[in-house]
Amino acid sequence: MNIVDAKSRLDWDKFVTDHEEANFLQSWDFYEFHKSRGNEIVRRIALDKNEKIVAAYAGVVEDAKRGRHLAIAGGPILDWGKKALVKEIFEDIKAQAKAHKCVFARVRPQLERSEKAFRIFKENGLKKAPTFLSVEYAAILDLNKTEEEIMKSMHRRIRYAVNNARNKHFTIEKSRDPRDIHEFYEIEKQTAKRQEFVAFSEDFLTKQFAAFAKNNEAVLYTAKYEGKILAQNFMIFYGNEASYHYAVSTELGTKLSGSPILHIEAMRDARRRGIKRYNLWGIVGEDEKKHRFYGVSFFKRGFGGEEFKYLPAHDLIINPLKYQKTKLIETVRKKIRHT
């Protein structure tokens, strides 16, 4: 086994997208985005004796006040049944984290939450993280179903919104131009003020969109009524999955429910690309009514998809003493933010 830095975008994306469970979190372009923001990244592949890729993982070094760490979201990508391979990959992750002077490495794989998955991580020396890394509980639609079948499984309020949009002749615009993110950002600031969350910076959104759009992996969808913007969805299409990544809505859009029709259009485009899974991303439990994401979870459940729980983030601790500070800070933040 030989584990080396990945050099080929083509080989990387071919290996990652050949795995049904993978999504943009382990795409080549996601880490090009991180590089464009001046962040250190790690992108590693394991080669067998025939120089065939048998495992891959990418991560970004987060220089956070709570502790410098290597964040690996949606990976590693490998056959989890091969214990020796899994062990070597975790040893390499530990070595990379040390080389980048990290306190710990945080890993949230594309594994379904199960006793077996927890056991694999425990056997390799990882501990459940105090907080999350990327989405751990998602609503997912099966695009093998027809549009009519999906519409039937939707809650009546979503069906009504879609039919209302059609009756009122909402227009839908699509763009891959990063300059159009400026308008998205301006609406995001308004949305953040109404819903009391911290908005992403324009630089963050623009560079991320540009990294994916240049290879036709990102599309900005805009719903309008009588020329006025109602809602916008920042979608990512990668491998086997279409991802509802970010979204904003205006006050008029909230009143007229402009977002659902954008999902119908994005699902159509996903099918044209041969994509079979539509990930609405993060939701919380139906009983978590005090959680700040309860409202958006209620909206996403209205589409009638399956609910999927990933194995939660786990930490590979490099510096136990400094990690205690991380654990304390993150535990307190989690309570304050109700996450």
Summary of the structure (lengths in Angstrom):
residues: 339
radius of gyration: 20.4
end to end distance: 40.1
largest distance: 61.7
contacts: 1094
relative contact order: 0.17
helix: 42%
strand: 28%
